[in-house]
Amino acid sequence: MEENFFQQRTDLDALQEGVSALKREIGKVIVGQEKMIELLLAGILADGHILIEGVPGVAKTLTAKLLSKAISVGFSRIQFTPDLMPSDVIGTSVFNPKELIFQFKPGPVFSNIVLIDEINRAPAKTQAALFEVMEERQITVDGQSFPLQPPFMVVATQNPIEQEGTYHLPEAQLDRFLFKINVDYPTLEQEFQIVLNHHSNSQEDMISKVLPVMSAAQVDLLRKQVHQIHVEEKLIRFITSLVAGTRNHKSIYLGASPRASIGILNGSKALAAMRGRDFVVPDDIIYVSPAVLRHRLELTPEKEMEGTAPDEVINEIISSMDIPR
């Protein structure tokens, strides 16, 4: 019986085929951005939410839309603006004059993949409306709870440069994102290929070629496989020591919570499965740690004035540790 369980646990062929198919479909339109796509797929397999930060025009929104097209699940897009109200996101109770009762009308958050564009443009009250749905996958309105159908994933984008008309995301909300992905400009060769593709075909034509290659049931099955990925106890201790190191580092004012340790564990499991292994190695942990930690750390005012990036401090902490082998 143990042998059968081992064989079932290590059979990652379907998962790798699914990931390859998703990458292939997204790659029909997106040039480069391999790390963003890899972390997005790892986020889906780890059942986490994703925050994507980058300057306008680097395909943040487009990639999220293509992801939902390649997975045959519900998709909704919410453009956050300063006048957006919580009811515009989660829904509201509407009076039914025929039955003389209030009925709940679900908002756009009732979907599977929810794209929130420019999440830092909405005021704190609207951002707070996402707290419950991101953590508990349900909405409570007038004392009644409405569960969301799995898979449920929030993909939010924000612009790191423009500050006018934006609001700082509360730390409690940032902590609910599994990964924060920083998207850079494409290389010169990649940009040449992007422009060449647009010269040859319209964006609508390219998007129309993206086909659904995975169902909601398949996503659920692959998530269960990821959950069974083996992690040695010494690696779990490495993860917790790494996160604890953010709480007493001289450059960090506010360190990461235990939710970050769980995030690194789940993210490294997903990455190991995507790389064809049924066990986590230290390189998986080191690879996902910056994406899990960078939005959960608050640097000291001195380091912020110096322009120090959280990734620099995270790499410094990892370099100072004994990496288990």
C-alpha positions in Angstrom: 0.0 0.0 0.0 2.9 2.3 0.8 4.4 1.6 -2.6 1.2 2.5 -4.4 1.0 5.8 -2.4 4.6 6.6 -3.3 3.9 6.0 -7.0 0.8 8.1 -6.9 2.7 10.9 -5.1 5.5 11.0 -7.6 3.4 10.8 -10.8 3.7 14.5 -11.8 3.3 13.9 -15.6 -0.2 15.4 -15.7 0.9 18.4 -13.7 3.9 19.1 -15.9 1.9 18.6 -19.1 -0.7 21.0 -17.8 1.9 23.6 -16.9 3.6 23.2 -20.3 0.3 23.6 -22.0 -0.5 26.8 -20.1 2.9 28.3 -20.8 2.5 27.4 -24.5 -0.9 29.1 -24.8 0.3 32.3 -22.9 3.4 32.3 -25.0 1.3 32.7 -28.2 0.9 36.3 -27.2 3.4 37.1 -24.4 7.1 37.4 -25.3 9.6 36.8 -22.5 8.4 37.5 -18.9 9.2 33.8 -18.0 9.6 34.5 -14.3 6.3 36.3 -14.0 4.5 33.4 -15.8 6.3 30.8 -13.7 5.3 32.5 -10.5 1.7 33.0 -11.7 1.4 29.3 -12.4 3.0 28.4 -9.0 0.5 30.8 -7.4 -2.4 28.9 -8.9 -1.0 25.5 -7.9 -0.4 26.8 -4.3 -3.9 28.3 -4.1 -2.6 31.9 -3.5 -3.2 35.4 -4.6 -0.8 37.4 -6.7 0.3 41.1 -6.7 2.0 42.2 -9.9 4.0 45.4 -9.9 5.5 47.1 -12.9 5.4 50.2 -15.1 2.6 50.5 -17.6 2.9 48.6 -20.8 4.8 45.5 -19.6 1.8 43.1 -20.2 0.7 42.7 -16.5 -3.0 42.9 -17.2 -2.8 41.0 -20.5 -1.0 38.0 -18.9 -3.7 37.7 -16.2 -6.4 37.8 -18.9 -4.6 35.1 -21.0 -4.2 32.9 -17.9 -7.9 32.9 -17.4 -8.5 32.2 -21.0 -6.2 29.2 -20.9 -8.0 27.8 -17.9 -11.7 27.4 -18.6 -13.0 29.1 -15.5 -14.9 32.3 -14.7 -13.0 35.6 -15.1 -13.9 39.1 -14.1 -11.9 42.4 -14.2 -12.4 45.2 -11.7 -10.8 48.6 -12.5 -10.1 50.2 -9.1 -10.7 54.0 -9.0 -10.8 56.5 -6.1 -14.7 56.6 -6.2 -15.2 52.8 -6.1 -17.3 51.6 -3.3 -17.2 48.2 -1.5 -20.6 47.3 -2.9 -19.2 47.8 -6.4 -16.8 44.9 -5.7 -18.6 42.4 -3.4 -22.2 43.2 -4.4 -25.2 44.6 -2.5 -28.7 43.7 -1.3 -31.4 44.8 -3.7 -35.1 45.1 -2.7 -37.4 42.8 -4.6 -40.9 44.6 -4.6 -42.7 41.4 -5.8 -41.6 39.3 -2.9 -41.1 42.2 -0.5 -37.6 41.0 0.5 -34.0 42.1 0.0 -32.0 39.8 -2.3 -28.3 39.8 -2.6 -26.9 40.7 -6.0 -23.3 39.3 -6.3 -20.6 41.7 -7.4 -17.8 41.0 -9.9 -15.6 39.4 -7.2 -17.9 36.3 -7.5 -15.7 34.6 -10.2 -12.7 32.3 -10.3 -9.9 34.5 -11.5 -10.5 38.1 -10.5 -8.2 40.7 -12.1 -8.0 43.9 -10.1 -6.3 46.6 -12.1 -4.4 49.3 -10.2 -5.4 48.0 -6.8 -3.7 51.0 -5.0 -6.1 53.5 -6.6 -9.1 52.6 -4.4 -9.5 54.0 -0.9 -8.9 51.9 2.2 -12.6 51.1 2.7 -12.9 49.4 -0.7 -9.6 47.6 -0.3 -10.8 46.3 3.1 -13.7 44.7 1.3 -11.2 42.2 -0.1 -9.9 41.1 3.4 -12.5 38.4 4.0 -12.8 37.1 0.4 -9.1 36.7 0.0 -8.6 34.9 3.3 -11.8 32.9 3.7 -13.1 32.6 0.1 -16.5 33.9 1.2 -18.4 37.2 1.5 -20.6 38.2 4.4 -23.4 40.7 3.7 -26.1 41.5 6.2 -25.1 38.6 8.4 -25.3 36.1 5.6 -22.3 34.3 4.2 -21.9 33.5 0.5 -19.0 31.1 -0.3 -17.1 31.5 -3.6 -16.6 28.5 -5.9 -13.1 27.2 -6.2 -10.7 27.8 -7.8 -10.6 31.4 -6.6 -7.6 33.7 -7.2 -7.1 37.4 -7.0 -4.5 38.8 -9.5 -3.9 42.5 -8.7 -1.7 45.0 -10.5 -0.2 48.2 -9.4 2.1 50.9 -10.8 5.2 51.5 -8.7 6.0 55.0 -10.1 2.9 57.1 -10.2 1.8 58.2 -6.7 -0.9 60.8 -7.6 -4.3 59.5 -6.8 -3.1 56.3 -5.1 -3.5 54.9 -1.6 -1.1 52.8 0.4 -2.2 49.1 0.6 -2.8 48.1 4.3 -0.1 45.7 5.6 -2.9 43.2 6.5 -4.0 43.2 2.9 -0.5 42.8 1.5 0.0 39.9 3.8 -2.8 38.1 2.0 -0.9 38.0 -1.3 1.2 34.9 -1.7 3.6 36.5 -4.2 4.5 40.0 -5.2 6.0 39.8 -8.7 8.1 42.7 -10.0 7.9 42.9 -13.8 10.8 44.6 -15.6 11.1 46.0 -19.1 11.7 43.4 -21.8 15.2 43.0 -23.3 15.9 44.8 -26.6 15.5 41.5 -28.6 12.2 40.7 -26.8 10.9 44.2 -27.5 11.8 43.8 -31.1 9.8 40.5 -31.2 6.8 42.1 -29.5 6.7 44.9 -32.1 7.2 42.5 -34.9 4.3 40.3 -33.7 2.0 43.4 -33.5 3.1 44.4 -37.0 2.2 40.9 -38.4 -1.0 40.3 -36.4 -3.4 42.4 -34.3 -3.5 41.7 -30.6 -7.1 40.5 -31.0 -6.0 37.9 -33.5 -3.2 36.7 -31.3 -5.5 36.5 -28.2 -8.1 34.5 -30.2 -5.5 31.8 -30.8 -5.2 31.1 -27.0 -7.3 28.0 -26.2 -8.5 26.6 -22.9 -6.3 23.7 -21.9 -7.3 23.1 -18.3 -10.5 22.9 -16.3 -11.4 23.9 -12.8 -11.5 20.2 -11.8 -8.0 19.7 -13.1 -6.7 22.7 -11.2 -8.2 21.2 -8.0 -6.6 17.9 -8.7 -3.2 19.4 -9.3 -3.4 21.5 -6.1 -4.0 18.3 -4.2 -0.9 16.8 -5.8 1.1 19.8 -4.8 -0.1 19.6 -1.2 1.5 16.1 -1.1 4.9 17.2 -2.2 7.5 16.0 0.4 9.4 18.6 2.5 12.1 17.4 5.0 11.9 18.8 8.5 15.3 20.5 8.2 13.9 22.5 5.2 10.9 23.6 7.2 13.3 24.7 9.9 15.3 26.6 7.2 12.1 28.4 6.1 11.1 29.4 9.6 14.7 30.6 10.4 14.7 32.6 7.2 11.4 34.4 8.1 12.5 34.8 11.7 15.6 36.5 10.4 13.5 39.3 9.0 12.2 40.2 12.5 15.6 41.1 14.0 17.5 42.4 11.0 19.0 45.9 11.5 17.6 47.1 8.1 14.0 45.9 8.7 11.5 47.9 10.8 8.7 45.3 10.4 9.4 41.7 9.7 7.3 39.0 8.1 4.5 37.0 9.8 4.1 33.2 10.1 1.8 33.5 7.1 5.0 34.2 5.1 6.6 30.9 6.3 3.5 29.0 5.1 3.7 31.0 1.8 7.3 30.0 1.2 6.4 26.3 2.0 3.4 26.3 -0.4 5.3 28.2 -3.1 8.3 26.0 -2.9 6.1 22.9 -3.1 4.4 24.2 -6.3 7.7 25.1 -7.8 9.2 21.6 -7.0 6.2 20.0 -8.7 6.5 22.2 -11.8 10.2 21.2 -12.0 9.2 17.5 -11.9 10.2 16.7 -8.4 8.0 15.2 -5.6 10.3 16.8 -3.0 11.4 20.3 -2.2 15.1 21.3 -2.3 16.8 24.4 -0.9 16.9 26.1 -4.3 13.1 26.1 -4.5 12.9 27.9 -1.2 15.6 30.4 -2.2 13.8 31.0 -5.5 10.4 31.8 -4.1 11.5 33.6 -0.9 11.9 37.1 -2.4 8.5 36.9 -4.1 6.9 35.9 -0.8 8.7 38.3 1.4 9.3 41.5 -0.5 5.8 43.0 0.1 5.7 41.8 3.7 8.8 43.7 4.9 9.0 47.3 6.0 12.5 48.7 5.8 13.8 51.3 8.3 13.4 54.9 7.3 17.2 55.2 6.8 17.3 52.3 4.4 14.3 53.6 2.5 16.0 57.0 2.1 19.1 55.2 0.8 16.9 53.5 -1.8 17.6 50.0 -0.6 15.3 47.4 -2.1 13.7 44.6 0.1 15.2 42.0 -2.2 18.8 43.2 -1.3 18.0 42.6 2.4 16.3 39.2 1.7 19.4 38.0 -0.2 21.6 39.3 2.6 19.7 37.2 5.1 19.8 34.1 2.9 23.6 34.6 2.3 24.2 34.7 6.1 22.4 31.4 6.7 23.6 27.8 6.6 21.8 26.3 3.7 20.8 22.6 4.4 22.0 20.1 1.9 
